[in-house]
Amino acid sequence: MKIRPLQKKDIKICSEIVGKNYNNKYQRLSALELRDMFGTSQFKPLYYVAEEKGKILGFAGVMQSPMDYSVWHIFWVNVLPTEQKKGIGKKLVSKVIEVVKKKKDAHLILLTALIPEYYKQHFSFKTIDKIDDSYDLMSLAIK
Ligand SMILES: CC(C)(COP(=O)(O)OP(=O)(O)OC[C@H]1O[C@@H](n2cnc3c(N)ncnc32)[C@H](O)[C@@H]1OP(=O)(O)O)[C@@H](O)C(=O)NCCC(=O)NCCS
């Protein structure tokens, strides 16, 4: 399995993974967000896909924040339901952390309702706040 940057041709299949994990509304919205990688904004998201034998099994996004250039957000970590719990999510998150590590003195931020323990145990993210008692706002400092 390889992790590589998203290409335009992958947008449909990646948004379909979101549709399978969530619903049609998020499928549609994620397709719009994925397209932003090929736009002209200064704050373009970067997406990476996990691919095996030509099949996309998951993807994850990371983007520099306009709040501060040292802050980077991780979002849309999504693995095909049939391929979950095989280590693909870990490989994708490791990839986006590796990309941001090259920037030095950066802070990674993410919001998760379901799996704060996952980010804590495997990547040392810390919860810095709770939102609506259901979301963990988490960060990881990179030196
Ligand atoms: C969450 C997700 C990205 C993890 O990717 P994955 O490839 O399935 O996970 P990995 O195989 O890398 O890691 C497995 C670990 O994650 C945990 N995990 C996976 N999905 C989980 C879930 N929904 N709830 C709690 N733990 C979960 C497993 O228990 C396992 O823990 P362990 O390593 O301590 O045994 C994937 O399950 C997914 O796409 N879920 C639906 C979308 C989603 O919730 N995205 C996260 C938004 S923050």
The ligand as an SDF file (V2000), in Angstrom:
LIG
                    3D

 48 50  0  0  0  0  0  0  0  0999 V2000
  -11.2110    6.5030   12.5090 C   0  0  0  0  0  0  0  0  0  0  0  0
  -10.5310    5.8890   11.3010 C   0  0  0  0  0  0  0  0  0  0  0  0
   -9.9390    6.9710   10.4060 C   0  0  0  0  0  0  0  0  0  0  0  0
   -9.3710    5.0080   11.8330 C   0  0  0  0  0  0  0  0  0  0  0  0
   -8.7050    4.4170   10.7470 O   0  0  0  0  0  0  0  0  0  0  0  0
   -8.4680    2.8320   10.7230 P   0  0  0  0  0  0  0  0  0  0  0  0
   -7.6520    2.5210    9.5440 O   0  0  0  0  0  0  0  0  0  0  0  0
   -9.7860    2.1600   10.8630 O   0  0  0  0  0  0  0  0  0  0  0  0
   -7.6890    2.6580   12.0970 O   0  0  0  0  0  0  0  0  0  0  0  0
   -6.2490    1.9690   12.3030 P   0  0  0  0  0  0  0  0  0  0  0  0
   -6.3130    0.5650   11.8130 O   0  0  0  0  0  0  0  0  0  0  0  0
   -5.1630    2.8380   11.8290 O   0  0  0  0  0  0  0  0  0  0  0  0
   -6.1690    1.9990   13.8690 O   0  0  0  0  0  0  0  0  0  0  0  0
   -6.9380    1.1060   14.6050 C   0  0  0  0  0  0  0  0  0  0  0  0
   -7.1790    1.6850   15.9650 C   0  0  0  0  0  0  0  0  0  0  0  0
   -8.1970    2.6860   15.8840 O   0  0  0  0  0  0  0  0  0  0  0  0
   -9.2760    2.3330   16.7260 C   0  0  0  0  0  0  0  0  0  0  0  0
  -10.5070    2.7640   16.0620 N   0  0  0  0  0  0  0  0  0  0  0  0
  -10.7870    2.7390   14.7440 C   0  0  0  0  0  0  0  0  0  0  0  0
  -12.0390    3.2140   14.5410 N   0  0  0  0  0  0  0  0  0  0  0  0
  -12.5350    3.5280   15.7560 C   0  0  0  0  0  0  0  0  0  0  0  0
  -13.7650    4.0610   16.2100 C   0  0  0  0  0  0  0  0  0  0  0  0
  -14.7800    4.3630   15.3800 N   0  0  0  0  0  0  0  0  0  0  0  0
  -13.9240    4.2690   17.5270 N   0  0  0  0  0  0  0  0  0  0  0  0
  -12.9190    3.9640   18.3920 C   0  0  0  0  0  0  0  0  0  0  0  0
  -11.7400    3.4540   18.0140 N   0  0  0  0  0  0  0  0  0  0  0  0
  -11.5570    3.2360   16.7230 C   0  0  0  0  0  0  0  0  0  0  0  0
   -9.1810    0.8500   16.8770 C   0  0  0  0  0  0  0  0  0  0  0  0
   -9.7900    0.4120   18.0530 O   0  0  0  0  0  0  0  0  0  0  0  0
   -7.6710    0.6170   16.8910 C   0  0  0  0  0  0  0  0  0  0  0  0
   -7.1040    0.8550   18.1450 O   0  0  0  0  0  0  0  0  0  0  0  0
   -5.7810    0.0770   18.6220 P   0  0  0  0  0  0  0  0  0  0  0  0
   -4.7050    0.3630   17.6010 O   0  0  0  0  0  0  0  0  0  0  0  0
   -5.4860    0.6600   19.9590 O   0  0  0  0  0  0  0  0  0  0  0  0
   -6.1760   -1.3520   18.6370 O   0  0  0  0  0  0  0  0  0  0  0  0
  -11.4930    4.9900   10.4910 C   0  0  0  0  0  0  0  0  0  0  0  0
  -12.0080    3.9900   11.3300 O   0  0  0  0  0  0  0  0  0  0  0  0
  -12.6500    5.7670    9.8590 C   0  0  0  0  0  0  0  0  0  0  0  0
  -12.5300    6.2030    8.7180 O   0  0  0  0  0  0  0  0  0  0  0  0
  -13.7530    5.9460   10.5960 N   0  0  0  0  0  0  0  0  0  0  0  0
  -14.9220    6.6590   10.0850 C   0  0  0  0  0  0  0  0  0  0  0  0
  -14.6490    8.1350    9.8890 C   0  0  0  0  0  0  0  0  0  0  0  0
  -14.1060    8.8000   11.1460 C   0  0  0  0  0  0  0  0  0  0  0  0
  -14.6270    8.6110   12.2590 O   0  0  0  0  0  0  0  0  0  0  0  0
  -13.0220    9.5780   10.9860 N   0  0  0  0  0  0  0  0  0  0  0  0
  -12.3170   10.2370   12.0760 C   0  0  0  0  0  0  0  0  0  0  0  0
  -12.6970   11.6420   12.2000 C   0  0  0  0  0  0  0  0  0  0  0  0
  -11.7060   12.4560   13.4430 S   0  0  0  0  0  0  0  0  0  0  0  0
  1  2  1  0
  2  3  1  0
  2  4  1  0
  2 36  1  0
  4  5  1  0
  5  6  1  0
  6  7  2  0
  6  8  1  0
  6  9  1  0
  9 10  1  0
 10 11  2  0
 10 12  1  0
 10 13  1  0
 13 14  1  0
 14 15  1  0
 15 16  1  0
 15 30  1  0
 16 17  1  0
 17 18  1  0
 17 28  1  0
 18 19  1  0
 18 27  1  0
 19 20  2  0
 20 21  1  0
 21 22  1  0
 21 27  2  0
 22 23  1  0
 22 24  2  0
 24 25  1  0
 25 26  2  0
 26 27  1  0
 28 29  1  0
 28 30  1  0
 30 31  1  0
 31 32  1  0
 32 33  2  0
 32 34  1  0
 32 35  1  0
 36 37  1  0
 36 38  1  0
 38 39  2  0
 38 40  1  0
 40 41  1  0
 41 42  1  0
 42 43  1  0
 43 44  2  0
 43 45  1  0
 45 46  1  0
 46 47  1  0
 47 48  1  0
M  END
$$$$
